[in-house]
Amino acid sequence: MPVVELVIKPDGRTWAGRAADHFRALMDGPRDRAEEARRFRRQLGLPADRPVIMSGHQAGVWHAGILAKWLAAVRTAAACGGEAAWVVVDQDTEDFTLLRVPVRDAEPAATDHAPAEAPARAAAIALAPEELGRALRSDRPAGVLPSFTPHQPRPPEGTRWALAQLGPRLDSIAAALAGHVMAPGGARPATAAEQLAQAVRELIGQAHPGLPAPRLVYPTRLHATDLFSVLTERMAAEARACVSAYNDAVRAHGAHGLGTLLMPAARQAGGGKIELPLWRLDPNPPALGGRRRVYATEDGGGLPAPGQVVPRALCLTGLLRLAACDMFIHGLGGGATPEAGGSGGTGGSGEAPARRGQAEPDQHGLEPGGDGYDRATEAWIWRWLGRGLAPAVLATATVTLPLSSRAPLRRADLWHAQWKAHAAAHSPGLLGEQGAERQKRALAAMASDRSRPADQRRAIYERMHELIGAVRRARRDKLDEYTGRAAELRQRLGAQGVAHDRAWPFALHSPEDLDELSRRIAEALGAPGDA
């Protein structure tokens, strides 16, 4: 079954209620916090009169595990009378220019032991011009790169698409990208991030007609909001307290390569440099490069111009969960290790400031000690600002392509075949020559008898190898069969990994499989299937 696994944690039937509870607690709580959230949401183009269910990912044509977050956000929003929002992480430099697709050799070598169908393998095809890839590798994010004319998908030389239907589906991806070179309204060229986000939204709409599309949020535009300005100014003014809390949280909950920020061990005369969880986008990136780290001085200076500052990962989700949404749906990266059915706290924004030694609130309903990076976000915001965040939940899925009809192969099967191919060259019994096997063992025992003179043992040893050599020549067909079998299984095992791969672009899956994914998500959330 192509939809191999769906993970919704905690119990999806609680999600809509938890989001609605958070919205009510926030809007009925302290007036300044409620007004802060309303203003922030309006400035982001989000509604302020109903719950907002948020998720997101980097710009690109991502796999079905990410699509599961999108679908879960839309269905949860519908269930609680809210709105879904999708964060296009456009300050990131993840390479979107290559598309990973399954291919097969165009003309597989025909041998007695090769499978009838050439095995599938992964290949990368160019989706966008190479200069964009170079720019991303130079730390220029998708949110400042221009839109592009997509390349027409073609399999690498000497290969063909692993499935015939992949050609039209890849053409659909290219067509969707080609249709969004201009920003909505046609007033200006789109950024690459906008183009990718609009194309993905179109592709999802084709697969799920009638399903509402989330509103899109771009972090490179957060500088225009009041809350981001207030928080960045506070970061600079309280740089040591902010970064100390950040580093403590990362050390306590760090995962996925999270690093601490640079901070001198003690205050320095003249104002030492303290690294903030922000990026500076150069105003002239072709000349100066891309993102730069942001440093504040001990006296509160050092912030770049507001339009040049964007949040880094933890800062982004912390800001959004602080005031922009009432539930945030993570995948395997941001979400902590879940326990089934936990409920968690509301994560409301009206908590009293944290006190030294006070425990951090559980805002997931997830298992303590989980390795999701947003655990560190929660701990940082709580330690620095004394405020909780909107609840976080987890959604992901594994969907495969029908690349192989063979029964699953165990690695132990390959190991046994390789052992047999090697051992048969020295064991006549494995070639069906039991008499020769008994002779070999008798000669081996005699050659090992140290009571015999050395020259006699050497002669016996040579006789044994002459016997083995004669059997090899007589049973070359059997040896070749074993060697070929081991090679076939090695090839099949490699192809099997590709057959169970979950990371193909979602648009390569069949409409039936995407419908099945949507239906199973709706069931897990207790939501109507046609929401």
Backbone torsions as a table, in degrees:
resi	resn	phi	psi	omega
1	MET	NA	122.4	-174.2
2	PRO	-60.6	-37.0	174.6
3	VAL	-80.8	92.7	-170.6
4	VAL	-78.5	-39.2	-173.7
5	GLU	-153.4	141.7	171.6
6	LEU	-127.8	129.2	178.8
7	VAL	-117.9	118.1	176.6
8	ILE	-128.6	111.3	-176.6
9	LYS	-139.8	142.3	-11.5
10	PRO	-67.8	-166.0	-174.9
11	ASP	-45.6	116.7	-176.0
12	GLY	-61.8	-22.1	-179.7
13	ARG	-69.9	-12.4	178.6
14	THR	-94.9	-9.0	-169.7
15	TRP	-63.5	-50.7	-176.2
16	ALA	-59.3	-42.3	179.8
17	GLY	-65.6	-39.9	179.5
18	ARG	-65.5	-41.1	178.9
19	ALA	-65.0	-43.8	179.1
20	ALA	-63.4	-39.6	178.3
21	ASP	-62.7	-42.6	179.7
22	HIS	-63.6	-42.7	180.0
23	PHE	-60.3	-46.0	-179.5
24	ARG	-64.2	-43.6	-179.2
25	ALA	-63.2	-38.1	-179.8
26	LEU	-69.1	-49.0	-175.0
27	MET	-75.6	-23.4	177.6
28	ASP	-95.5	0.4	-177.9
29	GLY	-86.4	-155.1	-179.6
30	PRO	-51.2	136.1	-172.5
31	ARG	-61.3	-39.4	-177.4
32	ASP	-66.9	-36.2	178.5
33	ARG	-69.6	-41.1	179.2
34	ALA	-63.9	-43.2	-179.7
35	GLU	-68.3	-37.3	175.4
36	GLU	-57.0	-46.6	-179.4
37	ALA	-66.2	-43.0	-179.9
38	ARG	-61.2	-46.8	-177.8
39	ARG	-64.1	-43.7	-179.0
40	PHE	-61.6	-44.3	-179.0
41	ARG	-65.0	-43.2	179.1
42	ARG	-62.8	-41.1	-179.2
43	GLN	-67.2	-23.2	175.4
44	LEU	-88.3	-2.5	-177.2
45	GLY	80.5	23.4	-179.6
46	LEU	-108.0	155.5	178.0
47	PRO	-71.0	149.0	178.6
48	ALA	-111.6	2.9	-175.4
49	ASP	-111.1	10.6	180.0
50	ARG	-158.7	164.0	-177.5
51	PRO	-62.5	147.6	175.8
52	VAL	-116.7	124.2	176.9
53	ILE	-104.8	122.5	-169.8
54	MET	-123.4	146.5	170.0
55	SER	-152.5	-172.1	178.8
56	GLY	170.7	176.2	179.7
57	HIS	-168.2	171.6	175.7
58	GLN	-63.9	159.4	177.8
59	ALA	-68.3	132.5	179.4
60	GLY	159.3	175.2	175.2
61	VAL	-97.9	90.2	-167.8
62	TRP	-87.7	178.4	-174.5
63	HIS	-84.3	175.2	-173.1
64	ALA	-68.9	-20.6	174.7
65	GLY	-64.3	-34.0	175.7
66	ILE	-75.5	-39.8	176.0
67	LEU	-56.0	-35.0	178.8
68	ALA	-59.5	-37.6	177.5
69	LYS	-65.0	-43.5	178.7
70	TRP	-58.4	-51.0	-178.2
71	LEU	-64.2	-39.7	179.6
72	ALA	-65.3	-37.7	178.6
73	ALA	-64.3	-44.9	-178.8
74	VAL	-63.8	-44.5	-176.1
75	ARG	-72.7	-35.7	176.7
76	THR	-66.9	-40.4	177.9
77	ALA	-60.9	-43.2	179.2
78	ALA	-63.8	-37.1	-176.9
79	ALA	-70.1	-27.0	-178.2
80	CYS	-108.4	11.8	-179.9
81	GLY	68.8	30.0	-176.3
82	GLY	-110.7	-157.1	-177.7
83	GLU	-134.1	141.0	176.4
84	ALA	-93.6	145.2	176.6
85	ALA	-135.2	142.7	-178.2
86	TRP	-122.0	124.3	-179.7
87	VAL	-89.3	115.5	175.4
88	VAL	-88.5	104.5	-171.0
89	VAL	-74.5	77.1	-169.7
90	ASP	-86.6	-0.1	173.2
91	GLN	-91.8	6.9	-178.3
92	ASP	-95.1	158.9	-177.4
93	THR	-113.7	22.5	177.0
94	GLU	-60.0	136.2	-173.6
95	ASP	-75.5	113.6	177.5
96	PHE	-100.2	0.7	-171.1
97	THR	-79.6	-16.2	179.5
98	LEU	-113.4	140.5	178.4
99	LEU	-114.0	128.4	-178.3
100	ARG	-90.4	121.6	-174.5
101	VAL	-135.9	155.7	176.3
102	PRO	-88.9	135.7	178.7
103	VAL	-132.6	167.9	171.8
104	ARG	-130.7	157.5	173.3
105	ASP	-60.7	139.0	-177.8
106	ALA	-65.0	-40.0	-179.9
107	GLU	-133.5	86.7	-178.2
108	PRO	-63.9	144.7	177.3
109	ALA	-64.6	131.6	-178.0
110	ALA	-90.7	117.0	174.2
111	THR	-132.6	166.4	-179.8
112	ASP	-63.7	-23.2	-172.7
113	HIS	-109.8	-4.0	-180.0
114	ALA	-75.0	146.0	176.7
115	PRO	-64.9	156.8	-178.2
116	ALA	-61.6	-36.2	179.8
117	GLU	-106.0	130.4	177.8
118	ALA	-58.1	136.7	-178.2
119	PRO	-67.0	148.9	177.1
120	ALA	-80.7	151.0	173.8
121	ARG	-147.2	162.3	-177.5
122	ALA	-86.1	142.3	175.2
123	ALA	-140.1	154.1	177.4
124	ALA	-107.3	126.5	176.8
125	ILE	-113.9	149.4	-177.6
126	ALA	-75.6	126.3	177.1
127	LEU	-101.1	-30.2	-175.4
128	ALA	-136.2	164.5	-179.0
129	PRO	-57.9	147.5	-177.4
130	GLU	-62.0	-30.5	-178.8
131	GLU	-62.8	-27.7	175.6
132	LEU	-70.1	-38.3	175.6
133	GLY	-61.8	-41.4	177.7
134	ARG	-63.9	-39.2	179.1
135	ALA	-63.8	-42.3	178.2
136	LEU	-62.4	-40.6	178.9
137	ARG	-69.4	-19.2	175.2
138	SER	-90.2	13.3	175.2
139	ASP	74.2	29.1	172.2
140	ARG	-97.6	118.9	-174.2
141	PRO	-76.1	163.4	-177.6
142	ALA	-61.8	-25.4	-177.7
143	GLY	-74.8	-9.3	175.7
144	VAL	-115.3	-4.6	179.4
145	LEU	-86.4	149.6	-178.5
146	PRO	-76.4	158.5	172.0
147	SER	-65.2	170.1	-169.9
148	PHE	-146.3	158.2	170.8
149	THR	-86.0	116.9	-174.8
150	PRO	-69.3	150.0	173.3
151	HIS	-72.4	148.1	173.7
152	GLN	-73.4	125.1	-176.1
153	PRO	-63.1	129.1	176.6
154	ARG	-138.6	139.0	176.8
155	PRO	-68.4	148.8	177.0
156	PRO	-56.7	154.4	-177.8
157	GLU	-55.0	135.5	179.2
158	GLY	82.8	7.0	-179.6
159	THR	-129.6	171.0	173.3
160	ARG	-138.9	162.2	177.0
161	TRP	-60.4	141.8	-177.1
162	ALA	-65.8	-25.6	176.2
163	LEU	-132.1	139.4	-176.6
164	ALA	-59.7	-34.7	-175.8
165	GLN	-74.6	-8.2	-179.7
166	LEU	-69.3	-31.3	180.0
167	GLY	-56.4	-56.4	178.0
168	PRO	-60.5	-34.7	-179.6
169	ARG	-69.9	-37.8	175.5
170	LEU	-67.5	-36.6	175.8
171	ASP	-62.0	-35.6	178.6
172	SER	-65.8	-38.1	176.7
173	ILE	-61.6	-47.1	-179.5
174	ALA	-63.3	-40.1	-179.8
175	ALA	-64.9	-40.8	178.9
176	ALA	-64.1	-40.9	177.9
177	LEU	-65.5	-41.7	-179.4
178	ALA	-63.1	-27.4	-178.3
179	GLY	-81.6	-1.0	-176.4
180	HIS	-130.7	38.2	175.5
181	VAL	-71.1	-29.6	175.3
182	MET	-97.5	147.4	175.3
183	ALA	-65.8	157.6	178.2
184	PRO	-52.3	131.3	-176.2
185	GLY	96.5	-16.6	176.3
186	GLY	70.8	15.7	-176.1
187	ALA	-77.3	-24.4	-176.7
188	ARG	-157.3	161.0	174.5
189	PRO	-63.7	143.4	177.2
190	ALA	-74.7	156.6	165.1
191	THR	-76.4	164.6	177.7
192	ALA	-60.3	-37.3	-180.0
193	ALA	-65.1	-43.6	177.8
194	GLU	-61.8	-44.5	-179.3
195	GLN	-59.7	-46.8	-179.8
196	LEU	-64.1	-42.4	-178.9
197	ALA	-64.9	-43.1	179.9
198	GLN	-67.4	-37.9	178.7
199	ALA	-66.2	-42.7	178.1
200	VAL	-62.9	-42.0	178.5
201	ARG	-61.2	-38.9	177.8
202	GLU	-65.6	-43.5	-179.4
203	LEU	-64.3	-39.9	177.6
204	ILE	-66.7	-38.4	177.3
205	GLY	-62.4	-35.7	177.2
206	GLN	-67.0	-38.0	-179.1
207	ALA	-77.2	-28.3	-176.5
208	HIS	-131.7	68.0	-178.7
209	PRO	-59.7	138.2	-179.9
210	GLY	90.3	-13.1	179.1
211	LEU	-79.9	126.9	-179.5
212	PRO	-60.0	145.0	177.8
213	ALA	-94.2	140.1	176.5
214	PRO	-65.8	156.5	169.9
215	ARG	-76.2	145.4	-175.5
216	LEU	-98.4	135.8	179.3
217	VAL	-121.7	130.9	-178.0
218	TYR	-114.9	116.6	-178.6
219	PRO	-58.6	-28.6	179.6
220	THR	-66.5	-8.1	178.7
221	ARG	-104.9	2.1	-178.5
222	LEU	-64.6	-22.6	-178.3
223	HIS	-60.9	-20.1	-179.0
224	ALA	-83.1	-0.7	-178.3
225	THR	-98.2	148.9	-180.0
226	ASP	-65.0	-41.6	-175.1
227	LEU	-64.7	-40.8	179.1
228	PHE	-64.0	-40.8	178.1
229	SER	-62.5	-44.7	-179.8
230	VAL	-62.2	-44.9	-176.7
231	LEU	-69.3	-39.6	179.9
232	THR	-68.1	-37.3	176.0
233	GLU	-64.8	-38.0	178.3
234	ARG	-68.7	-37.2	175.7
235	MET	-56.9	-46.1	-178.7
236	ALA	-67.1	-40.6	-178.4
237	ALA	-70.3	-32.2	-178.3
238	GLU	-116.8	40.5	-170.1
239	ALA	-54.8	-45.1	-177.3
240	ARG	-66.3	-44.2	179.4
241	ALA	-65.6	-42.0	-179.4
242	CYS	-62.5	-49.6	-174.8
243	VAL	-75.5	-32.4	175.0
244	SER	-61.4	-44.7	177.6
245	ALA	-64.1	-39.7	179.4
246	TYR	-61.8	-50.5	-176.9
247	ASN	-65.4	-39.0	176.8
248	ASP	-61.4	-41.0	-179.2
249	ALA	-67.1	-41.4	179.8
250	VAL	-65.5	-40.7	178.8
251	ARG	-65.0	-35.5	-177.9
252	ALA	-77.6	-34.1	-172.2
253	HIS	-126.3	7.0	-171.4
254	GLY	-59.2	141.3	177.0
255	ALA	-158.9	168.8	175.1
256	HIS	57.2	34.5	174.4
257	GLY	79.1	14.5	177.7
258	LEU	-60.9	136.4	177.8
259	GLY	-116.9	160.7	176.8
260	THR	-81.3	164.8	179.1
261	LEU	-94.5	152.1	-178.2
262	LEU	-71.8	128.0	177.3
263	MET	-153.1	126.7	176.7
264	PRO	-58.0	148.1	-177.3
265	ALA	-64.2	-29.1	-179.6
266	ALA	-141.4	159.0	178.4
267	ARG	-58.8	140.5	-178.1
268	GLN	-116.0	141.1	176.5
269	ALA	-63.4	138.2	-179.6
270	GLY	87.0	-3.0	174.9
271	GLY	87.0	91.8	176.1
272	GLY	-71.7	158.2	-177.7
273	LYS	-85.3	130.9	177.8
274	ILE	-122.1	125.8	-177.9
275	GLU	-76.7	131.8	178.4
276	LEU	-102.4	157.0	-179.3
277	PRO	-79.0	54.7	-176.5
278	LEU	-135.1	158.5	169.6
279	TRP	-111.6	146.7	168.5
280	ARG	-105.2	126.1	175.6
281	LEU	-95.5	119.8	-178.3
282	ASP	-62.1	138.9	-179.3
283	PRO	-67.4	-20.8	-179.1
284	ASN	-130.8	68.2	-170.5
285	PRO	-59.4	-32.2	179.0
286	PRO	-59.3	-31.9	-178.5
287	ALA	-90.2	-34.5	-169.1
288	LEU	-107.9	-6.8	-177.2
289	GLY	100.9	-155.8	-172.5
290	GLY	-113.9	-117.5	-175.5
291	ARG	-74.8	148.2	175.1
292	ARG	-131.7	146.8	175.7
293	ARG	-69.2	151.6	-177.8
294	VAL	-109.7	132.5	179.6
295	TYR	-124.0	139.1	172.5
296	ALA	-109.4	157.6	174.7
297	THR	-96.7	164.8	-178.6
298	GLU	-59.9	-24.6	-179.0
299	ASP	-91.6	10.0	174.1
300	GLY	92.3	5.2	179.4
301	GLY	-93.1	178.2	172.4
302	GLY	107.0	-8.8	-179.5
303	LEU	-69.8	134.0	173.4
304	PRO	-67.7	176.5	175.8
305	ALA	-58.3	144.4	-174.0
306	PRO	-52.8	-39.7	-177.0
307	GLY	-70.6	-6.4	-178.0
308	GLN	-103.0	-0.2	-173.1
309	VAL	-106.7	132.3	174.4
310	VAL	-133.1	154.6	-178.8
311	PRO	-78.0	147.7	168.7
312	ARG	-84.4	-179.0	-164.7
313	ALA	-53.8	-59.2	-176.8
314	LEU	-65.0	-36.8	178.7
315	CYS	-64.5	-38.3	-179.0
316	LEU	-63.8	-54.5	-177.8
317	THR	-68.2	-31.6	176.1
318	GLY	-63.0	-45.1	179.7
319	LEU	-63.7	-44.3	-176.9
320	LEU	-69.3	-41.4	178.9
321	ARG	-73.7	-18.3	178.2
322	LEU	-70.4	-40.9	-171.8
323	ALA	-146.9	-11.4	-173.3
324	ALA	-93.1	-18.8	-173.4
325	CYS	-144.7	169.8	179.6
326	ASP	-115.1	-3.3	171.9
327	MET	-163.6	138.8	177.2
328	PHE	-121.3	126.7	-177.8
329	ILE	-99.3	114.9	177.2
330	HIS	-96.1	165.6	168.5
331	GLY	-104.9	-151.7	-175.9
332	LEU	-70.7	-22.4	-178.5
333	GLY	-77.7	-53.9	-174.8
334	GLY	-84.4	-28.6	-175.2
335	GLY	-77.1	140.9	176.3
336	ALA	-74.6	163.1	177.7
337	THR	-59.3	119.7	-171.3
338	PRO	-89.3	151.2	166.9
339	GLU	-109.7	145.5	-174.4
340	ALA	-66.4	127.2	164.9
341	GLY	82.6	5.0	178.0
342	GLY	-65.7	155.0	-176.5
343	SER	-106.3	-36.5	177.3
344	GLY	73.2	176.4	177.7
345	GLY	-86.8	171.3	178.3
346	THR	-74.9	-21.6	-179.3
347	GLY	66.3	26.2	-177.7
348	GLY	-61.0	163.7	-173.7
349	SER	-96.9	12.2	-175.5
350	GLY	-105.7	19.0	-176.2
351	GLU	-69.5	156.3	174.2
352	ALA	-70.9	156.3	178.3
353	PRO	-56.1	147.5	-178.7
354	ALA	-66.6	145.9	174.7
355	ARG	-112.7	150.1	-179.9
356	ARG	-54.9	127.8	179.9
357	GLY	87.7	-7.2	179.9
358	GLN	-76.3	136.0	-177.4
359	ALA	-68.4	147.1	175.5
360	GLU	-77.2	141.6	-179.1
361	PRO	-72.8	149.1	174.3
362	ASP	-84.4	113.2	-177.0
363	GLN	-107.0	5.5	178.2
364	HIS	-103.5	-37.6	-161.5
365	GLY	72.0	28.5	-176.7
366	LEU	-116.8	168.0	-172.2
367	GLU	-67.4	129.7	177.5
368	PRO	-57.5	147.2	178.0
369	GLY	84.6	8.1	177.0
370	GLY	-63.2	157.8	-172.2
371	ASP	-101.1	13.5	178.1
372	GLY	-71.5	141.3	-175.5
373	TYR	-66.2	-22.6	-177.3
374	ASP	-73.6	-11.5	169.2
375	ARG	-59.8	-42.3	178.5
376	ALA	-65.6	-36.4	177.6
377	THR	-59.1	-48.9	-178.9
378	GLU	-60.3	-44.6	-178.7
379	ALA	-64.6	-40.0	179.9
380	TRP	-63.2	-51.7	-177.6
381	ILE	-62.4	-38.9	179.6
382	TRP	-66.1	-44.0	-177.6
383	ARG	-70.9	-34.0	-177.1
384	TRP	-85.8	-51.0	-173.2
385	LEU	-103.4	-14.5	-177.2
386	GLY	69.4	29.9	-177.1
387	ARG	-125.5	145.5	176.2
388	GLY	-89.7	172.2	-176.5
389	LEU	-121.9	165.1	174.7
390	ALA	-58.7	149.3	-178.5
391	PRO	-61.4	147.0	176.9
392	ALA	-114.9	142.0	179.7
393	VAL	-133.8	178.6	-174.0
394	LEU	-130.8	134.0	173.5
395	ALA	-141.5	132.5	173.4
396	THR	-159.6	167.7	-178.3
397	ALA	-151.5	155.7	171.0
398	THR	-116.3	116.6	177.3
399	VAL	-125.0	130.1	-177.0
400	THR	-112.5	164.5	173.9
401	LEU	-97.8	148.9	-179.3
402	PRO	-77.8	72.1	-173.9
403	LEU	-91.7	-12.0	-179.1
404	SER	-150.3	138.6	176.9
405	SER	-102.5	1.8	-177.7
406	ARG	-77.0	154.2	174.4
407	ALA	-66.0	148.1	-179.5
408	PRO	-57.4	141.0	-179.4
409	LEU	-105.2	134.2	177.2
410	ARG	-87.0	145.5	176.7
411	ARG	-61.1	-30.6	178.2
412	ALA	-62.3	-31.0	177.5
413	ASP	-63.6	-40.9	178.3
414	LEU	-66.6	-45.5	-179.7
415	TRP	-58.6	-41.7	179.9
416	HIS	-65.0	-42.6	-179.9
417	ALA	-64.6	-39.6	178.5
418	GLN	-67.4	-41.1	177.2
419	TRP	-61.4	-43.8	-176.9
420	LYS	-64.8	-40.7	179.7
421	ALA	-63.7	-37.5	179.7
422	HIS	-76.4	-45.9	-174.7
423	ALA	-68.8	-31.4	-176.9
424	ALA	-63.5	-26.7	179.1
425	ALA	-69.0	-14.2	-178.2
426	HIS	-122.9	-0.9	-175.6
427	SER	-130.3	95.8	-179.3
428	PRO	-54.7	-29.4	-179.2
429	GLY	-61.2	-33.2	178.9
430	LEU	-71.1	-14.9	177.1
431	LEU	-99.7	9.2	178.1
432	GLY	88.2	7.0	-178.4
433	GLU	-103.2	79.6	-174.3
434	GLN	-69.8	-35.4	177.8
435	GLY	-63.1	-45.4	178.0
436	ALA	-63.8	-33.1	178.4
437	GLU	-64.6	-41.5	179.2
438	ARG	-65.7	-40.7	177.5
439	GLN	-61.0	-43.9	-178.9
440	LYS	-60.3	-43.9	-177.7
441	ARG	-67.1	-38.5	177.5
442	ALA	-64.2	-44.4	178.7
443	LEU	-64.7	-37.8	179.3
444	ALA	-63.9	-39.8	178.8
445	ALA	-65.3	-41.8	179.2
446	MET	-65.0	-40.3	-179.4
447	ALA	-67.7	-22.2	-179.7
448	SER	-89.8	-5.6	-177.3
449	ASP	-78.5	104.6	-174.5
450	ARG	-74.7	-4.8	174.8
451	SER	-75.9	-15.5	177.6
452	ARG	-82.8	151.5	175.6
453	PRO	-61.5	150.9	-175.9
454	ALA	-60.8	-41.7	-178.0
455	ASP	-67.2	-31.9	177.7
456	GLN	-69.3	-42.1	178.4
457	ARG	-63.9	-37.2	178.6
458	ARG	-64.6	-40.3	179.8
459	ALA	-66.0	-40.1	177.9
460	ILE	-63.3	-41.3	-180.0
461	TYR	-61.4	-41.8	179.6
462	GLU	-66.1	-38.7	176.8
463	ARG	-61.3	-40.7	179.1
464	MET	-60.9	-43.2	-178.2
465	HIS	-72.3	-29.9	173.5
466	GLU	-64.2	-40.1	177.9
467	LEU	-62.4	-47.3	-179.7
468	ILE	-62.0	-42.1	179.7
469	GLY	-62.6	-39.3	179.4
470	ALA	-65.3	-39.8	178.0
471	VAL	-65.7	-40.9	178.9
472	ARG	-58.6	-44.7	-178.4
473	ARG	-66.3	-38.4	-177.9
474	ALA	-72.1	-31.2	-176.6
475	ARG	-115.6	36.7	178.7
476	ARG	-57.8	-33.7	179.8
477	ASP	-61.6	-40.4	-179.3
478	LYS	-70.2	-40.9	177.3
479	LEU	-60.9	-43.0	178.7
480	ASP	-63.7	-35.9	178.2
481	GLU	-63.0	-44.6	-179.7
482	TYR	-65.8	-42.6	179.7
483	THR	-63.9	-42.2	178.8
484	GLY	-65.3	-37.5	178.8
485	ARG	-63.8	-42.5	178.5
486	ALA	-63.4	-40.8	178.9
487	ALA	-65.2	-40.2	178.9
488	GLU	-62.7	-45.1	-178.7
489	LEU	-66.9	-35.9	176.9
490	ARG	-61.8	-42.9	178.7
491	GLN	-65.6	-43.3	-179.6
492	ARG	-64.9	-39.5	-179.3
493	LEU	-65.0	-40.0	176.3
494	GLY	-62.8	-43.3	178.9
495	ALA	-67.3	-31.9	-179.2
496	GLN	-64.2	-37.1	176.3
497	GLY	-59.9	-40.4	177.7
498	VAL	-67.5	-39.2	-178.7
499	ALA	-63.4	-26.1	179.9
500	HIS	-103.8	13.6	-179.9
501	ASP	-69.0	137.6	-180.0
502	ARG	-104.5	-0.1	-167.3
503	ALA	-101.5	15.3	176.1
504	TRP	-71.5	149.6	175.9
505	PRO	-54.0	137.2	-174.4
506	PHE	-58.5	-30.8	-176.1
507	ALA	-71.2	-6.0	175.9
508	LEU	-85.6	-12.0	-179.2
509	HIS	-81.8	156.2	-177.8
510	SER	-70.4	153.6	175.0
511	PRO	-56.0	-35.5	-179.3
512	GLU	-64.9	-41.6	180.0
513	ASP	-68.8	-38.3	178.0
514	LEU	-68.8	-35.7	174.3
515	ASP	-62.9	-42.3	179.6
516	GLU	-62.6	-41.6	177.7
517	LEU	-60.8	-46.6	-179.7
518	SER	-62.1	-42.1	-179.1
519	ARG	-64.1	-43.1	-178.4
520	ARG	-67.8	-34.5	175.8
521	ILE	-65.3	-44.8	178.8
522	ALA	-59.0	-42.4	178.8
523	GLU	-63.2	-43.6	-178.2
524	ALA	-65.1	-29.1	-179.4
525	LEU	-91.1	-4.5	-175.5
526	GLY	66.4	29.4	-176.6
527	ALA	-105.4	155.9	175.8
528	PRO	-62.0	140.3	-179.0
529	GLY	-66.2	-20.7	-178.6
530	ASP	-107.9	24.9	-178.2
531	ALA	-62.0	NA	NA
